[in-house]
Amino acid sequence: DAKTTQPNSMESNEEEPVHLPCNHSTISGTDYIHWYRQLPSQGPEYVIHGLTSNVNNRMASLAIAEDRKSSTLILHRATLRDAAVYYCILSSGNTPLVFGKGTRLSVIA
Amino acid sequence: GAGVSQSPSNKVTEKGKDVELRCDPISGHTALYWYRQSLGQGLEFLIYFQGNSAPDKSGLPSDRFSAERTGGSVSTLTIQRTQQEDSAVYLCASSISPDRGDAFFGQGTRLTVV
C-alpha cells in the first residue's frame, strides 16, 4: 500500500545539483510531504517537509507541484557526504511516518 | 539529553530468551516511534506512542512483541522468546508532536539472535 513512488536509484556528479523526484498521486489535503535520508550505518535524518508551498532550508529545497501529486527534493550541490537513501513520506495528524524503499543516491567524485 | 538515546547499542541473545530495548526520547517530545531494519532492508514501522498511549500498534509483527511508555518519556520494546528472524537494528525516533515533520532518530540497537 505504497503512498509514494520513487526511483530505486540515482547517480549524480559531485558539486552538481540533484533533483530527486517523488510521486504521490493519492495525497490527501492534510498530508504533509516529508523527506528523510539515511546515510550508511546510521539512523534516518530529517531533511525537509512541506504542505503546499516550496520550502528551503540549509540542507535542501522542496519543490511541490501545484496539484501536490508530486514533489522534488533538490540538493543544490551534491557532495560525497550526500550519498544516502532518500525517503519521501506522506504523513498527517496522528499518523506515523511510514518509510518505503526510497531512492539510493550515489555521488561520483 | 541532546538527542534520542537507545540502549544497549548492541545485544546478542540466545534464541528463546526475552530482550528489552530502551529508548530515551528528546525531552519534551510527546511522539515516540519504534522501527526495525533488517540487513539491507528498509525501515519497518512497529509502534507509535502519543504520550503514554499507543494509538497505532499495527506494525508489531507478532504477540511476542510489546512496548510501553511511562511518564511520557522513556519507552521499552520487549521481545519475548526471541527468534532468529528478530535479528535487526531497532530504531527509535521522537518528535515534538505527531504532525511535526522533524522526527529525530537514535542510533539504534543492533539485536542478534543466535
Contacts between the chains, C-beta under 8 A, distances in Angstrom:
chain1	res1	chain2	res2	distance
A	32	B	99	7.0
A	32	B	101	5.9
A	34	B	101	4.9
A	36	B	103	7.9
A	38	B	43	7.9
A	42	B	107	7.2
A	43	B	91	5.3
A	43	B	93	7.6
A	43	B	105	3.5
A	43	B	106	6.0
A	43	B	107	5.7
A	43	B	108	5.6
A	44	B	43	6.9
A	44	B	91	7.5
A	44	B	93	7.5
A	44	B	105	5.0
A	45	B	105	7.1
A	46	B	101	6.7
A	46	B	102	4.4
A	46	B	103	6.3
A	46	B	104	7.0
A	48	B	101	7.7
A	49	B	101	3.1
A	49	B	102	7.3
A	87	B	43	8.0
A	91	B	98	8.0
A	91	B	99	7.5
A	91	B	101	7.7
A	92	B	99	6.8
A	93	B	98	6.4
A	93	B	99	5.5
A	94	B	50	6.4
A	94	B	55	5.9
A	94	B	56	7.7
A	94	B	98	4.7
A	94	B	99	7.6
A	95	B	56	7.5
A	95	B	98	7.2
A	96	B	33	5.5
A	96	B	45	5.7
A	96	B	48	4.0
A	96	B	56	5.7
A	96	B	98	7.5
A	97	B	33	6.8
A	97	B	45	7.5
A	97	B	93	7.7
A	97	B	103	6.1
A	98	B	45	5.3
A	99	B	35	7.3
A	99	B	42	5.6
A	99	B	43	4.0
A	99	B	45	7.3
A	100	B	42	6.7
A	101	B	42	5.2
A	102	B	42	6.8
